[in-house]
Amino acid sequence: MDCGVYEALVGQIRTVPGQSVVHSPIQNDASMRDNRAHCDVIGPDQDDPEVKRLFSRYFAEVIPVPG
């Protein structure tokens, strides 16, 4: 799986119109290490230019996507 890791403050993401944060810890998955801090950002219009602009301000890349 080619994934990167990003971090953000939940409170900032919740200020983006229409977006919510759902705690979804990863546990007992043989392909990944356990991660109790894992969350999903859910909402419509994640391709909306304003949502993308806010996300680019709030998210920081911690582990780059390979390739």
N, C-alpha and C positions, 0 to 999 in steps of 0.2 A: 504494500500500500504506500503510495507517495503522498504523504501528508506533511504539513508544517504545523507549528504551534504558534498561536497568537494569544495575547492576553489583553484583557480590558477590565475596567471597573464596571460591575453590574449596574450601578446607579447611573453611570453615563449612558450605557446602552439603552436603559429603560427610558431615557429622555428622547430617544429617536422615535418620531411618530409611527405608531403601528407595530413597533417591535417589542418583543418580550423575551425574557431570559428564563429558561427552564433548567433546573439542576438535573443533570443526567449522569451520575457517576458511572465510570467504567469499572466493572468488577467481574472477576472470573471469566475473562475473555482470553483464550489461549493466544490470540494474535496480538494482544496489547497488554501493557503493564496496567495494574490497577491505578485509577486516577479518581479520587474522591472529589476533586475540584472541577471536574468536567461539566460544562454547561452547553446548551444549545441556544442559539439565537433564532427565534421564530417570528415570522411576520411577513406580510405581503410586501410587494414592491421593493425587494432588496436590490433590484436593478435600477431603481429610481435614482437619478443623479444626486439629489439632496441626501438620500439615505447613504449612498456610497461616499459622499463627501464627509458626512458625519462619522461613518464607520472608519474612514481613513484617518480621522483625527483621534478616534478613541482606541483603536486597536494598535498594538505594538507586536511586531514579529519577534518571537523568542527563538524558534528553531525554523530556519528557512525551508521552504518546499524544495526537495531535491530536483536537480536538473536545471 
